[in-house]
Amino acid sequence: MSLFKYKFFSLSGTSLLLANAAIMGPMIILPLLFIKIYHMNMIQASLALIPQGIGMLVTRPLIGKLIDSKGAEIVSFVSILISIMSTIPFIFITDHTSLWWLYLMLFARGCSVGGIMLGFTSSAYIGLADKDLPPAGVAINMIENLGSSFGTALIATITAYFMTSNMPSTAQELSGYQGGFALSAILLIILLLPSLKLKRRA
């Protein structure tokens, strides 16, 4: 816990907790959305998540260079904005929403992941003593896992809350998914503030 006396570790650790909750949390309801609303089977629903993975793959090699040249603050802020803009359409999703539109939004969400995570992670080590670097790495990993678990549980609970009936209608089911993505968007909006407090050069 002594690591939290360092300003940037405390800021980045808290932000990574929220970021993982916002980004990884919806992963539990996305396959259910494709299965329940778009009537896909499990394999098709799994394949429907590929655009997000491609987005992560495409941008990941570029993020480190961008952080070095532009700074963690700018990269994280822009990445969060992209993630917010690509999450909002899921709040207004209907059973008539084009799948290709959703795939595009998933690709955009994937593109934003690296910038958010690496931006905060690179700033977490600023000002740490050499002896604190190994435990800091372990702590960051624990924080990310806690955020993912917390976000998954919270978003699943909110989604289930809206599905109050034993045999919910399509509208009720959609409201559950919309509520889950709304929480994700709110967490991302909150992240904008700490992203502005990161150093431009990490």
Residue pairs with C-beta under 8 A, 6 or more apart in sequence:
3 9
3 10
3 13
3 128
3 132
3 135
3 136
3 139
4 10
4 13
6 126
6 127
6 128
6 132
7 127
8 123
8 124
8 125
8 126
8 127
8 198
8 199
9 124
9 125
9 126
9 127
9 128
9 136
9 139
11 123
11 194
11 197
11 198
12 120
12 121
12 123
12 124
12 140
12 194
12 198
13 124
13 139
13 140
13 143
14 194
15 120
15 191
15 194
15 195
16 117
16 120
16 121
16 124
16 140
16 143
16 144
16 147
17 143
17 144
17 146
17 147
17 150
18 147
18 187
18 190
18 191
19 116
19 117
19 120
19 147
19 187
19 188
19 191
20 117
20 143
20 144
20 145
20 146
20 147
20 148
20 151
21 147
21 148
21 150
21 151
21 154
21 187
22 83
22 151
22 184
22 185
22 187
22 188
22 191
23 83
23 109
23 113
23 116
23 117
23 151
23 184
24 147
24 148
24 151
24 152
25 148
25 150
25 151
25 152
25 154
25 155
25 180
25 183
25 184
26 87
26 90
26 151
26 155
26 180
26 181
26 184
27 49
27 152
28 152
28 155
28 156
29 155
29 156
29 159
29 176
29 177
29 180
29 181
30 45
30 48
30 49
30 106
31 42
31 45
31 46
31 48
31 49
32 45
32 159
32 177
33 93
33 177
34 40
34 44
34 45
34 48
35 41
35 42
35 45
36 173
37 93
37 95
37 170
37 173
37 174
37 177
38 95
38 99
40 48
48 99
48 102
48 103
48 106
49 106
51 103
51 104
51 106
51 107
51 110
52 106
52 107
52 109
52 110
53 110
54 107
54 110
55 106
55 107
55 108
55 109
55 110
55 111
55 112
55 113
56 110
56 111
56 113
56 114
57 110
58 110
58 111
59 110
59 111
59 112
59 113
59 114
59 115
60 114
62 114
63 75
63 114
63 115
63 118
63 119
64 118
66 75
66 115
67 75
67 118
67 119
67 122
67 202
70 200
71 198
71 199
71 200
71 201
71 202
72 118
72 119
72 120
72 122
72 123
72 198
72 199
72 200
72 202
73 119
73 195
73 196
73 197
73 198
73 199
73 200
74 200
75 115
75 118
75 119
76 115
76 116
76 119
76 120
76 195
76 198
77 192
77 195
77 196
78 115
79 111
79 112
79 113
79 114
79 115
79 116
79 119
80 112
80 115
80 116
80 188
80 191
80 192
80 195
81 192
82 108
82 109
82 111
82 112
82 115
83 108
83 109
83 112
83 113
83 116
83 188
84 185
84 188
84 189
85 108
86 105
86 106
86 108
86 109
86 112
87 105
87 109
87 181
87 184
87 185
87 188
88 185
89 97
89 101
89 102
89 105
90 102
90 105
90 177
90 178
90 181
91 178
91 181
91 182
91 185
92 178
93 102
93 174
93 177
93 178
93 181
94 174
95 170
95 174
116 191
117 144
119 195
119 198
120 194
120 195
120 198
121 140
122 202
123 198
123 199
123 202
124 136
124 140
125 133
125 136
126 199
126 202
128 136
151 184
151 187
154 183
155 180
155 183
155 184
156 180
158 176
158 179
158 180
158 183
159 176
159 177
159 179
159 180
160 176
161 176
161 179
162 172
162 175
162 176
162 178
162 179
163 172
163 173
163 176
164 172
165 172
168 176
